[in-house]
Amino acid sequence: MPRDIAAEKQIAMQVRREFNRAGLDISRLEVVNIGGNITLYGWIRRAKGDVSKESVEARVNRLIDRIKRMPGVRDVTNNARIREE
């Protein structure tokens, strides 16, 4: 069965949108989607001007749980480094 590359790119863009909504800086994050398996590479950190008390790691874990419930997503692997600055 051939892969639907356009659908994979769309899911990857939805994942990036979720990270942006959470107030995280993902300018150095690479989101790769192959067959519904999403892999995160790079750096995730707090956005400039964000003064919330919640840790970045807690936000990322909550987002990964939300992303796993998206249609078309099988699994999420986080290989990104988290910076708490």
C-alpha positions in Angstrom: 0.0 0.0 0.0 1.5 3.4 -1.0 2.2 6.0 1.6 0.1 9.2 1.6 2.9 11.8 1.9 0.5 14.7 1.9 -1.4 13.3 4.8 1.8 12.6 6.7 3.0 16.2 6.2 -0.4 17.5 7.3 -0.2 15.5 10.6 3.3 16.8 11.2 2.1 20.4 10.8 -0.7 19.7 13.2 1.8 18.4 15.8 3.9 21.6 15.3 0.7 23.7 15.8 -0.1 21.9 19.1 3.4 22.7 20.4 3.0 26.4 19.4 -0.4 26.6 21.2 1.3 25.4 24.4 3.7 28.3 24.5 6.8 26.4 23.6 9.7 27.5 21.4 10.1 24.8 18.7 12.3 26.7 16.3 15.0 24.0 16.7 12.6 21.1 16.6 12.2 18.6 13.7 8.9 16.7 13.5 9.1 13.5 11.3 6.0 11.5 10.5 6.4 8.1 8.8 3.3 6.0 8.6 1.8 7.6 11.6 4.9 7.1 13.8 5.9 10.6 14.9 9.5 11.3 16.0 10.7 14.5 17.6 14.3 15.6 17.2 16.1 18.8 18.4 15.4 21.2 21.2 12.2 22.3 23.0 12.2 25.2 25.3 10.0 27.9 26.9 8.9 30.6 24.6 10.3 34.1 25.2 8.0 36.1 27.5 6.4 33.0 29.0 6.1 33.4 32.8 4.0 30.3 33.7 5.1 28.2 36.6 4.5 24.9 34.8 7.7 23.1 33.7 8.5 22.6 30.1 8.8 18.8 30.6 5.3 18.6 32.1 3.9 20.5 29.1 5.7 18.3 26.6 4.4 15.1 28.3 0.9 16.5 28.3 1.2 17.4 24.6 2.5 13.9 23.7 -0.6 12.4 25.3 -2.8 14.7 23.3 -0.9 14.0 20.1 -1.3 10.2 20.6 -5.1 10.7 20.5 -5.0 12.5 17.1 -6.4 10.6 14.2 -3.7 9.0 12.0 -1.1 8.9 14.8 0.2 5.5 16.0 3.0 6.4 18.3 5.1 9.4 19.4 8.9 9.1 20.1 10.5 12.0 21.8 14.2 12.3 21.1 14.3 16.0 21.7 16.2 17.7 24.5 14.1 19.8 26.9 15.6 23.1 28.1 14.0 24.7 31.3 15.2 28.2 30.8 
